[in-house]
């Protein structure tokens, strides 16, 4: 009987991801959920739309809770305000069954995701001393600020 290996792949990717990659994955998950919500809105599938918006809202809330305000300063404060605005847009979209708030939330999160993509270590650096195989790299907890 064939098994679905996709959940195992996702679990492995999450468990081995560095903190920046985890943030990038959260943005991707939120954006995928918003895309689904917009599709379900057009199809008139209220339950699926609401579920997709709830998932996006949960992810944005998690991003907000991960902010380290004592270290992040103004950046952390600005991100908190953007996340709060995005949460409000998602709630508004669900209550009013309206696409424009979803489109705006998608635009905001896409812009933030692009910024986080710039935080990735380029593959060209994989041979550099810091990233040589066998070198232990420890990660400190990171805030999104």
C-alpha positions as CSV (number, residue, x, y, z in Angstrom):
1,X,0.0,0.0,0.0
2,X,1.6,3.3,-1.1
3,X,2.2,5.9,1.6
4,X,2.1,9.7,1.2
5,X,5.6,10.9,1.9
6,X,4.7,14.6,1.6
7,X,3.9,15.1,5.4
8,X,7.3,13.4,6.2
9,X,9.1,15.8,3.8
10,X,7.4,18.8,5.4
11,X,8.2,17.6,8.9
12,X,11.8,17.1,8.0
13,X,12.1,20.5,6.3
14,X,10.7,22.2,9.4
15,X,12.9,20.3,11.8
16,X,16.1,21.0,9.9
17,X,15.3,24.6,8.9
18,X,17.3,27.5,10.3
19,X,15.3,30.3,12.0
20,X,15.2,32.5,8.9
21,X,13.9,29.7,6.8
22,X,11.1,29.0,9.3
23,X,10.0,32.6,9.1
24,X,10.0,32.3,5.3
25,X,7.9,29.2,5.5
26,X,5.4,31.0,7.7
27,X,5.0,33.7,5.2
28,X,4.6,31.2,2.4
29,X,1.9,29.4,4.4
30,X,0.0,32.6,5.1
31,X,0.2,33.6,1.5
32,X,-1.0,30.2,0.3
33,X,-3.9,30.4,2.7
34,X,-4.9,33.8,1.4
35,X,-4.7,32.6,-2.2
36,X,-7.0,29.7,-1.2
37,X,-9.4,32.0,0.6
38,X,-9.7,34.2,-2.5
39,X,-10.4,31.2,-4.7
40,X,-13.0,29.9,-2.3
41,X,-14.6,33.3,-2.0
42,X,-15.1,33.3,-5.8
43,X,-16.5,29.8,-5.7
44,X,-18.9,30.7,-2.9
45,X,-17.5,28.0,-0.5
46,X,-18.0,29.8,2.8
47,X,-16.7,27.0,5.0
48,X,-13.4,26.6,3.0
49,X,-13.0,30.4,2.7
50,X,-13.4,30.8,6.5
51,X,-11.0,28.0,7.2
52,X,-8.3,29.4,4.9
53,X,-8.6,32.8,6.4
54,X,-8.4,31.4,9.9
55,X,-5.2,29.6,9.0
56,X,-3.7,32.8,7.6
57,X,-4.8,34.7,10.7
58,X,-3.2,32.1,12.9
59,X,0.1,32.3,11.1
60,X,0.1,36.1,11.1
61,X,-0.7,36.0,14.9
62,X,2.3,33.7,15.4
63,X,4.6,36.0,13.4
64,X,3.4,38.9,15.7
65,X,3.9,36.9,18.9
66,X,7.5,36.0,17.8
67,X,8.6,39.7,17.7
68,X,11.2,40.6,20.2
69,X,10.4,44.2,21.2
70,X,13.3,44.6,23.6
71,X,15.8,44.0,20.7
72,X,13.8,45.0,17.7
73,X,13.2,48.6,18.5
74,X,11.3,50.6,15.8
75,X,11.5,47.7,13.3
76,X,9.7,45.4,15.8
77,X,7.1,48.1,16.5
78,X,6.5,48.7,12.8
79,X,6.2,45.0,12.1
80,X,3.7,44.6,15.0
81,X,1.6,47.4,13.4
82,X,1.7,45.8,10.0
83,X,0.7,42.4,11.5
84,X,-2.1,44.0,13.4
85,X,-3.4,45.7,10.2
86,X,-3.1,42.4,8.3
87,X,-5.1,40.6,11.0
88,X,-7.7,43.3,10.8
89,X,-7.9,42.9,7.0
90,X,-8.3,39.1,7.3
91,X,-11.1,39.5,9.8
92,X,-12.8,42.1,7.7
93,X,-12.5,39.9,4.6
94,X,-14.1,37.0,6.5
95,X,-17.0,39.1,8.0
96,X,-17.8,41.0,4.8
97,X,-17.0,38.2,2.5
98,X,-15.0,40.6,0.5
99,X,-11.9,40.2,-1.8
100,X,-10.2,43.7,-1.5
101,X,-9.1,43.1,2.1
102,X,-7.6,39.8,1.1
103,X,-5.8,41.4,-1.8
104,X,-4.3,44.0,0.4
105,X,-3.3,41.5,3.0
106,X,-1.7,39.4,0.3
107,X,0.2,42.5,-1.0
108,X,1.5,43.4,2.4
109,X,2.7,39.8,3.2
110,X,4.2,39.4,-0.2
111,X,6.3,42.5,0.3
112,X,7.5,41.3,3.7
113,X,8.2,37.8,2.3
114,X,10.4,39.4,-0.4
115,X,12.4,41.2,2.3
116,X,12.9,37.9,4.2
117,X,14.0,36.2,1.0
118,X,16.9,38.6,1.0
119,X,18.0,37.2,4.3
120,X,18.8,33.8,2.8
121,X,22.3,32.5,2.5
122,X,23.1,32.3,-1.2
123,X,24.1,28.9,-2.5
124,X,27.3,30.4,-3.8
125,X,28.5,30.7,-0.2
126,X,28.0,27.0,0.6
127,X,31.7,26.4,0.1
128,X,32.8,29.2,2.3
129,X,34.6,28.4,5.6
130,X,31.6,29.3,7.8
131,X,29.4,26.8,5.9
132,X,31.8,23.9,5.4
133,X,30.4,20.4,6.2
134,X,31.3,19.3,9.7
135,X,31.4,22.7,11.1
136,X,28.8,23.0,13.9
137,X,26.5,25.9,13.5
138,X,24.2,26.8,16.4
139,X,21.2,28.9,16.0
140,X,20.0,31.3,18.7
141,X,16.2,32.0,18.8
142,X,15.4,34.8,16.4
143,X,12.6,37.3,16.5
144,X,11.0,38.6,13.3
145,X,12.1,42.1,14.3
